[in-house]
Protein backbone atom coordinates (compact mmCIF):
# COMPACT_ATOMS: atom_id res chain seq x y z
CA UNK A 1 0.00 0.00 0.00
CA UNK A 2 1.28 3.46 -0.94
CA UNK A 3 1.76 5.70 2.06
CA UNK A 4 0.34 9.21 2.11
CA UNK A 5 0.46 12.02 4.66
CA UNK A 6 -2.94 13.32 5.73
CA UNK A 7 -3.83 16.37 3.66
CA UNK A 8 -5.73 18.03 6.53
CA UNK A 9 -2.68 18.51 8.76
CA UNK A 10 -1.11 21.91 9.35
CA UNK A 11 2.64 21.52 8.77
CA UNK A 12 4.96 24.46 9.44
CA UNK A 13 8.69 24.88 9.13
CA UNK A 14 10.30 25.98 12.39
CA UNK A 15 13.72 26.39 13.94
CA UNK A 16 14.11 23.96 16.84
CA UNK A 17 17.24 24.33 18.98
CA UNK A 18 19.12 25.73 16.02
CA UNK A 19 18.04 22.99 13.60
CA UNK A 20 15.38 22.77 10.91
CA UNK A 21 12.21 21.02 12.03
CA UNK A 22 8.53 20.70 11.21
CA UNK A 23 5.68 21.56 13.57
CA UNK A 24 2.65 19.37 12.87
CA UNK A 25 -0.80 20.37 14.16
CA UNK A 26 -4.11 18.60 13.72
CA UNK A 27 -7.32 20.64 13.49
CA UNK A 28 -9.39 17.48 13.94
CA UNK A 29 -7.81 16.79 17.29
CA UNK A 30 -6.53 13.24 16.82
CA UNK A 31 -3.09 14.66 17.55
CA UNK A 32 -3.75 16.37 20.87
CA UNK A 33 -0.58 18.47 21.02
CA UNK A 34 1.53 19.80 18.12
CA UNK A 35 4.41 17.50 17.19
CA UNK A 36 7.96 18.60 16.41
CA UNK A 37 9.57 16.38 13.77
CA UNK A 38 13.32 16.55 13.26
CA UNK A 39 16.32 14.46 12.34
CA UNK A 40 15.56 11.08 10.78
CA UNK A 41 11.81 11.53 11.27
CA UNK A 42 11.98 14.61 9.05
CA UNK A 43 13.95 12.77 6.39
CA UNK A 44 11.51 9.84 6.36
CA UNK A 45 8.50 12.17 6.22
CA UNK A 46 9.98 13.76 3.08
CA UNK A 47 9.96 10.34 1.39
CA UNK A 48 6.22 9.81 1.95
CA UNK A 49 4.83 11.18 -1.31
CA UNK A 50 1.82 8.94 -1.99
CA UNK A 51 3.77 6.95 -4.58
CA UNK A 52 5.94 4.81 -2.30
CA UNK A 53 5.17 1.81 -0.14
CA UNK A 54 6.75 1.27 3.27
CA UNK A 55 9.29 -1.02 1.61
CA UNK A 56 10.11 1.63 -1.03
CA UNK A 57 10.69 4.22 1.68
CA UNK A 58 12.85 1.81 3.64
CA UNK A 59 15.03 1.04 0.63
CA UNK A 60 15.41 4.70 -0.36
CA UNK A 61 16.31 5.75 3.18
CA UNK A 62 19.00 3.12 3.65
CA UNK A 63 20.32 3.87 0.15
CA UNK A 64 20.76 7.53 1.16
CA UNK A 65 22.28 6.62 4.52
CA UNK A 66 24.43 3.71 3.46
CA UNK A 67 23.03 0.23 3.49
CA UNK A 68 22.52 -1.12 7.02
CA UNK A 69 20.03 -3.26 8.89
CA UNK A 70 19.90 -0.59 11.59
CA UNK A 71 18.59 1.90 9.02
CA UNK A 72 15.86 -0.49 7.93
CA UNK A 73 14.75 -1.05 11.52
CA UNK A 74 14.68 2.71 12.17
CA UNK A 75 12.37 3.31 9.19
CA UNK A 76 10.01 0.58 10.39
CA UNK A 77 9.96 2.10 13.87
CA UNK A 78 9.34 5.66 12.70
CA UNK A 79 6.65 4.69 10.19
CA UNK A 80 4.95 2.74 12.97
CA UNK A 81 4.97 5.87 15.14
CA UNK A 82 3.59 7.98 12.26
CA UNK A 83 0.74 5.50 11.90
CA UNK A 84 0.06 5.36 15.64
CA UNK A 85 -0.04 9.15 15.86
CA UNK A 86 -2.47 9.38 12.91
CA UNK A 87 -0.06 11.32 10.70
CA UNK A 88 -0.77 9.02 7.77
CA UNK A 89 -3.91 8.68 5.65
CA UNK A 90 -4.68 5.08 6.60
CA UNK A 91 -7.88 3.03 7.00
CA UNK A 92 -7.41 3.36 10.77
CA UNK A 93 -7.30 7.16 10.50
CA UNK A 94 -10.39 7.29 8.30
CA UNK A 95 -12.29 5.04 10.67
CA UNK A 96 -11.29 7.16 13.67
CA UNK A 97 -12.30 10.34 11.86
CA UNK A 98 -15.72 8.88 11.04
CA UNK A 99 -16.17 7.94 14.70
CA UNK A 100 -15.42 11.52 15.74
CA UNK A 101 -17.75 12.85 13.06
CA UNK A 102 -20.62 10.65 14.29
CA UNK A 103 -19.99 11.60 17.92
CA UNK A 104 -19.99 15.32 17.10
CA UNK A 105 -23.06 15.12 14.87
CA UNK A 106 -25.08 13.65 17.75
CA UNK A 107 -24.35 16.57 20.08
CA UNK A 108 -27.05 19.21 20.59
CA UNK A 109 -24.44 21.79 21.59
CA UNK A 110 -21.01 22.59 20.29
CA UNK A 111 -18.71 22.59 23.36
CA UNK A 112 -16.14 25.34 23.80
CA UNK A 113 -13.04 23.97 22.07
CA UNK A 114 -10.43 26.40 23.37
CA UNK A 115 -11.58 27.28 26.88
CA UNK A 116 -8.68 26.76 29.26
CA UNK A 117 -6.18 26.99 26.40
CA UNK A 118 -6.68 30.21 24.44
CA UNK A 119 -8.81 31.92 27.09
CA UNK A 120 -9.96 31.29 30.69
CA UNK A 121 -12.45 28.50 31.29
CA UNK A 122 -13.83 30.17 34.40
CA UNK A 123 -16.76 32.52 33.73
CA UNK A 124 -15.55 35.38 35.96
CA UNK A 125 -11.97 35.24 34.62
CA UNK A 126 -13.23 35.31 31.04
CA UNK A 127 -15.53 38.23 31.78
CA UNK A 128 -12.65 40.18 33.29
CA UNK A 129 -10.39 39.41 30.30
CA UNK A 130 -12.99 40.67 27.81
CA UNK A 131 -13.62 43.78 29.93
CA UNK A 132 -9.91 44.58 30.04
CA UNK A 133 -9.54 44.07 26.30
CA UNK A 134 -12.53 46.17 25.29
CA UNK A 135 -11.70 48.95 27.73
CA UNK A 136 -8.09 49.42 26.64
CA UNK A 137 -7.12 53.07 26.71
CA UNK A 138 -7.80 54.52 23.23
CA UNK A 139 -4.93 56.01 21.29
CA UNK A 140 -5.09 59.72 20.52
CA UNK A 141 -5.12 58.96 16.80
CA UNK A 142 -7.52 56.04 17.06
CA UNK A 143 -9.08 55.29 13.64
CA UNK A 144 -12.85 55.33 13.49
CA UNK A 145 -13.23 58.01 16.16
CA UNK A 146 -15.38 59.97 13.69
CA UNK A 147 -18.08 57.32 14.13
CA UNK A 148 -20.58 58.76 16.59
CA UNK A 149 -22.78 56.87 19.03
CA UNK A 150 -25.67 57.57 16.66
CA UNK A 151 -23.76 55.95 13.80
CA UNK A 152 -23.02 52.90 15.94
CA UNK A 153 -26.76 52.31 16.21
CA UNK A 154 -26.72 51.86 12.42
CA UNK A 155 -23.85 49.36 12.48
CA UNK A 156 -24.34 46.67 9.82
CA UNK A 157 -21.15 44.63 9.96
CA UNK A 158 -17.80 44.22 11.65
CA UNK A 159 -14.53 42.69 10.54
CA UNK A 160 -12.59 41.39 13.55
CA UNK A 161 -9.50 39.18 13.91
CA UNK A 162 -9.44 35.52 14.86
CA UNK A 163 -5.78 35.59 15.87
CA UNK A 164 -4.65 34.72 19.40
CA UNK A 165 -6.61 36.96 21.75
CA UNK A 166 -3.62 38.48 23.48
CA UNK A 167 -1.64 39.05 20.30
CA UNK A 168 -4.58 40.84 18.72
CA UNK A 169 -5.99 42.50 21.82
CA UNK A 170 -5.76 46.12 20.59
CA UNK A 171 -7.46 45.34 17.28
CA UNK A 172 -10.12 43.19 18.99
CA UNK A 173 -10.67 46.18 21.28
CA UNK A 174 -11.17 48.56 18.37
CA UNK A 175 -13.61 46.21 16.68
CA UNK A 176 -15.79 45.29 19.63
CA UNK A 177 -15.81 48.71 21.26
CA UNK A 178 -18.22 49.52 18.41
CA UNK A 179 -20.89 47.43 20.15
CA UNK A 180 -21.09 49.73 23.17
CA UNK A 181 -24.76 50.59 23.84
CA UNK A 182 -25.87 48.48 20.86
CA UNK A 183 -28.33 45.61 20.76
CA UNK A 184 -29.08 43.03 18.08
CA UNK A 185 -31.64 40.27 17.72
CA UNK A 186 -29.39 38.13 15.55
CA UNK A 187 -25.71 37.94 14.64
CA UNK A 188 -24.50 36.22 11.48
CA UNK A 189 -20.89 35.17 12.12
CA UNK A 190 -18.89 34.41 8.99
CA UNK A 191 -15.94 32.39 10.22
CA UNK A 192 -12.85 31.25 8.36
CA UNK A 193 -13.28 27.52 7.78
CA UNK A 194 -9.73 26.24 8.13
CA UNK A 195 -10.84 22.60 7.87
CA UNK A 196 -13.88 22.66 5.58
CA UNK A 197 -13.21 19.61 3.42
CA UNK A 198 -16.56 19.27 1.63
CA UNK A 199 -18.34 22.01 -0.33
CA UNK A 200 -17.35 25.61 0.36
CA UNK A 201 -19.56 26.31 3.39
CA UNK A 202 -20.14 24.49 6.64
CA UNK A 203 -23.25 25.26 8.70
CA UNK A 204 -24.38 23.93 12.05
CA UNK A 205 -27.67 24.00 13.95
CA UNK A 206 -25.87 23.39 17.24
CA UNK A 207 -25.99 25.94 20.03
CA UNK A 208 -22.54 27.12 21.17
CA UNK A 209 -21.61 26.50 24.79
CA UNK A 210 -19.10 28.90 26.35
CA UNK A 211 -17.88 29.36 29.93
CA UNK A 212 -20.19 32.37 30.19
CA UNK A 213 -23.26 30.49 28.96
CA UNK A 214 -24.85 29.09 25.83
CA UNK A 215 -25.42 31.05 22.61
CA UNK A 216 -28.61 29.90 20.89
CA UNK A 217 -28.44 29.24 17.15
CA UNK A 218 -31.20 30.44 14.83
CA UNK A 219 -31.96 26.97 13.51
CA UNK A 220 -34.68 28.12 11.11
CA UNK A 221 -32.26 30.52 9.42
CA UNK A 222 -29.57 27.82 9.20
CA UNK A 223 -32.00 25.40 7.56
CA UNK A 224 -32.96 28.00 4.96
CA UNK A 225 -29.30 28.58 4.16
CA UNK A 226 -28.66 24.85 3.86
CA UNK A 227 -31.51 24.52 1.40
CA UNK A 228 -30.32 27.54 -0.61
CA UNK A 229 -26.69 26.40 -0.69
CA UNK A 230 -27.36 22.86 -1.89
CA UNK A 231 -24.17 21.00 -2.76
CA UNK A 232 -22.02 23.98 -1.80
CA UNK A 233 -22.86 23.28 1.85
CA UNK A 234 -21.08 20.39 3.55
CA UNK A 235 -23.32 17.45 4.44
CA UNK A 236 -22.01 17.53 8.04
CA UNK A 237 -20.90 20.17 10.55
CA UNK A 238 -17.64 18.53 11.65
CA UNK A 239 -15.57 21.56 10.57
CA UNK A 240 -17.08 23.47 13.51
CA UNK A 241 -15.75 21.04 16.11
CA UNK A 242 -12.35 22.67 16.72
CA UNK A 243 -12.68 25.88 14.70
CA UNK A 244 -11.76 29.04 16.64
CA UNK A 245 -12.72 31.78 14.18
CA UNK A 246 -16.37 31.80 15.33
CA UNK A 247 -15.67 30.87 18.95
CA UNK A 248 -13.42 33.89 19.52
CA UNK A 249 -16.11 36.27 18.22
CA UNK A 250 -18.74 34.76 20.52
CA UNK A 251 -16.63 35.50 23.60
CA UNK A 252 -16.99 39.22 22.85
CA UNK A 253 -20.52 39.10 21.45
CA UNK A 254 -21.95 37.31 24.45
CA UNK A 255 -20.16 39.59 26.90
CA UNK A 256 -21.26 42.79 25.15
CA UNK A 257 -24.70 41.85 23.85
CA UNK A 258 -25.78 39.47 26.61
CA UNK A 259 -27.97 36.46 25.86
CA UNK A 260 -30.61 38.26 23.84
CA UNK A 261 -29.36 37.46 20.34
CA UNK A 262 -29.51 34.38 18.14
CA UNK A 263 -26.53 33.13 16.16
CA UNK A 264 -26.16 32.09 12.53
CA UNK A 265 -22.74 30.34 12.37
CA UNK A 266 -21.21 29.97 8.91
CA UNK A 267 -17.73 28.70 8.08
CA UNK A 268 -16.43 29.75 4.67
CA UNK A 269 -14.02 27.29 3.08
CA UNK A 270 -11.57 27.92 0.27
CA UNK A 271 -12.53 29.81 -2.91
CA UNK A 272 -9.09 29.26 -4.49
CA UNK A 273 -10.50 26.87 -7.09
CA UNK A 274 -12.53 29.78 -8.45
CA UNK A 275 -9.95 32.55 -8.10
CA UNK A 276 -8.95 32.62 -11.77
CA UNK A 277 -12.30 31.44 -13.15
CA UNK A 278 -14.63 34.18 -11.91
CA UNK A 279 -14.36 37.85 -10.96
CA UNK A 280 -16.31 37.91 -7.71
CA UNK A 281 -17.89 35.48 -5.28
CA UNK A 282 -21.39 35.92 -6.72
CA UNK A 283 -20.17 34.38 -10.02
CA UNK A 284 -19.29 31.03 -8.43
CA UNK A 285 -21.73 28.52 -9.97
CA UNK A 286 -24.62 27.66 -7.66
CA UNK A 287 -23.85 30.29 -5.01
CA UNK A 288 -26.51 32.82 -5.99
CA UNK A 289 -29.40 31.47 -3.92
CA UNK A 290 -27.16 31.15 -0.86
CA UNK A 291 -26.01 34.76 -1.13
CA UNK A 292 -29.59 35.98 -1.64
CA UNK A 293 -30.66 34.17 1.52
CA UNK A 294 -27.77 35.79 3.41
CA UNK A 295 -28.80 39.23 2.14
CA UNK A 296 -32.35 38.53 3.23
CA UNK A 297 -31.17 37.64 6.74
CA UNK A 298 -29.00 40.74 7.08
CA UNK A 299 -31.76 43.09 5.90
CA UNK A 300 -34.59 41.41 7.83
CA UNK A 301 -36.86 44.14 9.24
CA UNK A 302 -38.21 41.79 11.91
CA UNK A 303 -34.81 40.97 13.42
CA UNK A 304 -32.11 43.60 13.83
CA UNK A 305 -29.10 41.71 12.46
CA UNK A 306 -25.35 42.27 12.71
CA UNK A 307 -22.84 40.51 10.46
CA UNK A 308 -19.39 39.71 11.89
CA UNK A 309 -16.50 38.37 9.80
CA UNK A 310 -13.86 36.62 11.91
CA UNK A 311 -10.78 36.81 9.69
CA UNK A 312 -7.06 37.35 9.59
CA UNK A 313 -5.32 38.88 6.60
CA UNK A 314 -1.88 38.05 5.16
CA UNK A 315 0.28 35.14 6.33
CA UNK A 316 3.92 35.45 5.25
CA UNK A 317 7.30 33.87 5.94
CA UNK A 318 8.74 30.32 5.94
CA UNK A 319 5.93 29.07 8.20
CA UNK A 320 3.52 29.75 5.34
CA UNK A 321 5.61 28.50 2.45
CA UNK A 322 7.70 31.56 1.56
CA UNK A 323 11.45 31.44 1.10
CA UNK A 324 11.79 35.00 2.39
CA UNK A 325 11.38 35.99 6.03
CA UNK A 326 8.52 38.13 7.25
CA UNK A 327 10.93 41.04 7.70
CA UNK A 328 11.82 40.85 4.01
CA UNK A 329 8.16 40.63 2.96
CA UNK A 330 6.70 43.07 5.47
CA UNK A 331 6.65 46.16 3.25
CA UNK A 332 4.98 44.34 0.35
CA UNK A 333 2.52 42.63 2.69
CA UNK A 334 1.41 45.88 4.33
CA UNK A 335 1.04 47.53 0.90
CA UNK A 336 -1.14 44.66 -0.29
CA UNK A 337 -3.22 44.65 2.91
CA UNK A 338 -3.85 48.39 2.51
CA UNK A 339 -5.09 47.80 -1.03
CA UNK A 340 -7.57 45.12 -0.01
CA UNK A 341 -8.73 47.21 2.96
CA UNK A 342 -9.37 50.09 0.54
CA UNK A 343 -11.52 47.77 -1.58
CA UNK A 344 -13.39 46.61 1.53
CA UNK A 345 -14.23 50.07 2.86
CA UNK A 346 -15.40 51.10 -0.64
CA UNK A 347 -17.59 47.98 -0.78
CA UNK A 348 -15.90 47.04 -4.06
CA UNK A 349 -16.06 43.24 -4.57
CA UNK A 350 -14.57 43.38 -8.08
CA UNK A 351 -11.41 45.21 -7.02
CA UNK A 352 -11.10 43.01 -3.94
CA UNK A 353 -11.19 39.84 -6.05
CA UNK A 354 -8.90 41.28 -8.75
CA UNK A 355 -6.20 42.11 -6.20
CA UNK A 356 -6.07 38.47 -5.14
CA UNK A 357 -6.12 37.30 -8.76
CA UNK A 358 -3.13 39.48 -9.62
CA UNK A 359 -1.13 38.22 -6.66
CA UNK A 360 -2.48 34.66 -7.02
CA UNK A 361 -3.17 34.96 -3.29
CA UNK A 362 0.56 34.70 -2.65
CA UNK A 363 0.12 36.43 0.71
CA UNK A 364 -2.15 33.63 1.95
CA UNK A 365 -5.10 35.76 3.07
CA UNK A 366 -6.97 33.11 5.04
CA UNK A 367 -10.07 35.33 5.27
CA UNK A 368 -10.30 35.84 1.50
CA UNK A 369 -13.47 33.80 0.96
CA UNK A 370 -15.11 35.13 4.13
CA UNK A 371 -14.49 38.75 3.15
CA UNK A 372 -15.63 38.07 -0.43
CA UNK A 373 -18.95 36.78 0.93
CA UNK A 374 -19.27 39.79 3.25
CA UNK A 375 -18.86 42.16 0.30
CA UNK A 376 -21.67 40.39 -1.54
CA UNK A 377 -23.95 40.85 1.49
CA UNK A 378 -23.33 44.59 1.92
CA UNK A 379 -25.34 46.46 -0.70
CA UNK A 380 -24.69 50.02 0.42
CA UNK A 381 -23.02 52.03 3.14
CA UNK A 382 -19.45 52.82 4.04
CA UNK A 383 -16.58 51.06 5.76
CA UNK A 384 -14.29 52.55 8.40
CA UNK A 385 -10.87 51.11 9.22
CA UNK A 386 -10.66 50.90 13.01
CA UNK A 387 -7.30 49.22 13.43
CA UNK A 388 -4.56 47.18 11.76
CA UNK A 389 -1.63 45.26 13.21
CA UNK A 390 0.86 42.44 12.67
CA UNK A 391 1.93 39.54 14.83
CA UNK A 392 5.61 38.79 14.19
CA UNK A 393 6.79 35.29 15.12
CA UNK A 394 10.54 35.44 15.56
CA UNK A 395 10.88 31.67 16.00
CA UNK A 396 9.59 31.01 12.49
CA UNK A 397 10.48 34.40 10.97
CA UNK A 398 6.86 34.64 9.90
CA UNK A 399 3.99 37.07 10.42
CA UNK A 400 0.20 37.37 10.33
CA UNK A 401 -1.71 40.62 9.77
CA UNK A 402 -5.23 41.45 10.93
CA UNK A 403 -7.63 44.38 10.98
CA UNK A 404 -10.84 45.77 12.43
CA UNK A 405 -13.36 47.41 10.09
CA UNK A 406 -16.85 48.74 10.79
CA UNK A 407 -19.57 49.08 8.15
CA UNK A 408 -22.32 51.64 8.70
Secondary structure, DSSP 8 states (H G I E B T S, - for coil): -B--B-TTEEEEEEEETTEEEEEEEESSSSS-S-EEE-THHHHHHHH-SSS-BHHHHHHHHHHHH-S-HHHHHHHHHHHHHHHHTT-B--HHHHHHHHHHHHHHHT-SEE--SSBTTTB-SSHHHHHHHHHHHHT----TT-TTTT--HHHHTT--EEEE--S-TTTTHHHHHHHHGGGTT---SEEEEEEE-TT--SSSEEE---EEEETTEEE-B-HHHHHHHHHHHGGGB-SS-GGGSS-HHHHHHHHHHHHHHTT--EEEEEEE---GGGTTT-SSGGGSTT-HHHHHHHHHHHT-SSS-EEEEEE----EESGGGT-SS-HHHHHHHHHHHHHHHHHHHHTT-HHHHHHHHHHHTTTT--TTHHHHHHHHHH--S--EEEEEEEEEEETTTTEEEEEEEEEE-
